[in-house]
Amino acid sequence: METKINILKSFFENPNGKFSIRQLARILGLNHTTVRQYLNKLVDEEFLSFKKEGIYVFYNLVLSRKTLNLKLYYNLEKIRKSNLIEDLEKSYDLPVIILFGSYAYALDDATSDVDICLISNVKKSFSFEKYEKILNRKISSHNFNRLSWEKAKKLNKSLINSICNGLVLSGQLEVL
Amino acid sequence: MNFENSLREGKCKKVMVNKIRALSLIKSSKQAIKTAKTISLNVDTSKTILRELYEGLRECCEAIGYFKGYKFLDHESIGYFLRDVLNLQSVYAKFDRYRKLRNGINYYGESIDIETIREAIAEIPQMLKTLGKYASN
């Protein structure tokens, strides 16, 4: 699993990108033959497809449910390893934290933000810079206190719907 | 983890229903909440207030346990009891949050924001109101 994710990492970071064996061998620090073997296996498993362009073969991600499930695991593991949630929990006294938007559906690409909704009555500023570097994505934090959350339910239904369709990473979201 | 696991692992025991102890705990719970409300809230008293509020909440849960014939040996089991036996998912989530916050204060010297205490002052009595329905045999 780890090896598979390690090989797919470049594709997950840039799902619309295409990579040659030479590029991937350089990124992964492995020789061409090993990389080719891994890639062929991933093509057989339908995570990747390939296309010949001139003398080069380029591989790209197949955006199937199977691939997206693995990419979601990759996204969540990246968040876990960054300690972002733990640090937010400490700073905001165990708030409700919801991951929503494209990153929560594994539909993010290199230009996508990581959308986070944070519900807490604690008023504090929090720097996301460190975590943005680790995640290689900009973090958009949508902060609410209990009162503004209740107001938003009435005034910004589309945002609230997106949030409610996300993944609760900490606490419990009370929708009703 | 769930309540069944707690029972199996001996973190919660089946005991005889003990109304006298339950009623005594309810009295104690009410006293703790009353005390918490009399303390004026500031940075120096915030931890004490949360400890007292949590204590009131825990005592009420322990009382319900005695009414139903359970004795809890750890606080996590109380949470599972609320969720799995009483089917109070929302109360469980709140209880577990306050349990973790109180543990942070008691055992790890963590600080707590005054707004969180304000929230607890409003929320814990509400939780006790919900639990009140179960605090009798």
Interface residues (C-beta under 8 A of the other chain):
Chain A: K90 Y92 D93 L94 S120 N121 V122 K123 K124 N145 R146 G171 Q172 E174
Chain B: Q89 S90 A93 K94 R97 K100 L101 E110 I112 D113 E115 T116 R118 E119
